[in-house]
Amino acid sequence: MEKVILKTPRLTLREMTQTDFDALCRILQDQDVMYAYEHAFSDEEVRDWLDRQRRRYADDGFGLWAAVCNATGEMIGQCGLTMQDWNGKRVPEIGYLFCKAFWHQGYATEAARACRQYAFETLHMDAVFSIIRENNDASKRVAQRNGMQKCGSFVKHYYGMDMPHDVYCVRKGNV
């Protein structure tokens, strides 16, 4: 049974299940969608990603959730909260990835805002962050529309290369 976390006017965010593997492949194996990661994922990497989210649900009570279009019932992306390392501590991050066919239609912003509200009102977090590759202007705009401002930067070593990232943050009461 699918566990629904929250609903927006156009989306339902729910925990992913193993049956979401094919839909997740359409996202994580699309080179255009994964440009900030510098590679599309293999089947094994998609399985690991899905398993990691399922562990996060069990361990943290949250993770990246399936973003399902209310009109069609199709999983069109993922958005949610994960704990990430930054500046010597673990911080809650709002992350999002959507199928290319659904870019520039406001879905990422709608989902990210719902996750911010969920973090503040349900999980009682004081601040949420988005850690974004410095060349990912579209994701930066989503963070800004989510009330976030740049609060730092760092270099993440991933997939054999150094990748500069910007860190955005919004604090409870500042939205």
Buried (B, 14 or more C-beta within 10 A) or exposed (E): EEEEBBEBEBBBBBBBBEEBBEBBBBBBBBEEBBBBBEEBBEEEBBBEBBEEBBEBBEEEEBBBBBBBBEEEEBBBBBBBBBBBEBEEEEBBBBBBBBBEEBBEEEBBBBBBBBBBBBBBEEBEBEBBBBBBBEEBEEBBEBBBBBBBEBBEEEEBEBEEEEBEBBBBBBBBEEE
